[in-house]
Amino acid sequence: MNVLVAGGDRVDAGKTTFSMGLLERTGALGYKPRAANDYWFDHDDCLEALSQGRLYGKDAAKLSGAERAERAPEAINPVHRLWQPSADDSAGMLGRRDREFVVDRVAHPDGDEPLYVHNGTVEVPELVAESLPLEDAVTVDSLAELNDLMEGEYLPAFRALSEEIAATELAVVESYGDVARPLESLVEDTVSAAVVVEPGRVRIYDGGRFCRACSVAGSSSGAGTLETRVPDVVDSIEPIATASLPPLSGEDRTDPTAVAEAYESAYAALLEAV
């Protein structure tokens, strides 16, 4: 059983909290194919990873801590992007006026050391440059160069992860933002169910129908790629079940066991539906 967890809200929908509890409830393996954080807005999380000479985010760390396989965050998150606020109002390499990409970490499917990709058009924070092996990084100076690198390096990492997920008996795959499907290679016959998490409720969809709706829904530009958004998908299909989610304290949201207990009725509805 593979469950795709997407968010109905662009920010703080509750995807990671729901996924943590589901990992605790089922013993599944967790995956966060794409993730990102911001050197300014998520500075504490950046410091935690950079102090170890690594680059990962809090969501992947929470999932790796909640599952029983004791894998590192990088093992479940092959591509992580570090952003920083834009230095001026001009659109950067990815067309964003509010933020600019600094460094990507890309996993090698063969398990070797990760590839770091550095945006040559921005100034890298000193701590980032000191903490990561950027002397060995690939520098890109244009979107065309980044797209070429995505074809040669990023896509193989995503394909390898998709194959691993398809071969996993129980997997929980968390998307990012309000993107419906984090991997285009997650197709209908590999997804048992899709859940859309929002504050206060979760909607449960047949996995095959959700993936087919993703394939036909319109895409919008985001983070240098074309991404299908959750609202564009769920407008065309009906959920097979819905369940309410009670609000949780900050302490409970960090405890997989507490989340599993609080969301038990939602997990029961999901497992019954699939």
Residue, then its C-alpha position, 0 to 999 in steps of 0.5 A: m500500500n502506497v499513500l500519497v499525502a498532499g496539502g490543500d493549503r499552500v503553507d502549513a496544511g498539516k501534511t507532515t504531522f498527518s504523515m508522521g502519525l500514519l507512519e507510527r500507525t502503520g509502520a510504513l516507510g516515509y518519503k519526501p521526494r522534494a523539499a526546501n527551506d529558507y536560510w532566513f526564515d528557517h534559520d534554526d533548521c538550516l543551522e542544525a543541518l549545516s552544523q553536521g555538514r549536511l543539507y536537509g529540512k525539518d519535514a524530512a527529519k520528522l519523517s525519518g524520526a517517525e518511521r522505524a527504519e532509522r534512515a537519515p533524512e537524505a535517504i527519504n529526500p533525494v532533492h533538497r533546495l536551499w532558498q534565501p530572500s531576494a537581494d532586490d526586486s528583480a526576478g532571479m533565475l527561477g523567476r521569483r521576486d521574493r526569493e532566490f535559490v542558493v544550493d540544491r542537494v541531489a542524491h546519486p542513485d548509486g549511493d555515492e556522495p550527493l551532488y551539490v548544485h550552486n546558483g552562480t548568480v547569487e552570493v552564497p551565505e558564508l556559513v553555507a559555503e563553509s559547511l558544504p563541499l561547494e568546491d566540488a559543486v556544479t555551478v549554474d548561471s542560467l535556467a537553461e543550464l539548470n534545466d539541462l542538469m535536471e535532465g541529467e542528474y535530478l530525474p535519475a534520482f527521482r526515477a530511482l526513488s519511484e522504483e524504490i517506492a513501487a517496490t515498498e510494501l508500505a510507503v507514505v509519500e509526502s508532497y510539498g506545498d499544495v503540489a498534488r504529485p511530487l513525482e510524475s513517475l508516481v502513476e496510478d498503479t503504484v498509488s493505493a490512495a491519495v489524501v489531501v490534508e487541510p486544517g481540520r479535515v482530510r479528504i481521501y481519494d482513490g489513488g488511481r483516479f487521483c493520479r489520472a486527474c493529475s495527468v489531465a489537470g492544468s499545470s502552473s509554473g513553480a520553482g522552475t518546473l511545471e507543477t499540478r496544484v491540488p485545487d486543480v485536481v480535486d475539482s474534478i474528482e470526488p473523495i471516497a471518504t472524509a474525516s475530521l482532524p482535531p487541532l493539536s498542541g505544539e508538543d503533540r504535533t512533534d510526537p508521532t504516538a500522540v498524533a496517531e492516537a489523535y487522528e485514529s479515526a482518520y487513519a481508520a477511514l483511510l485504511e478502510a477505504v483502501 
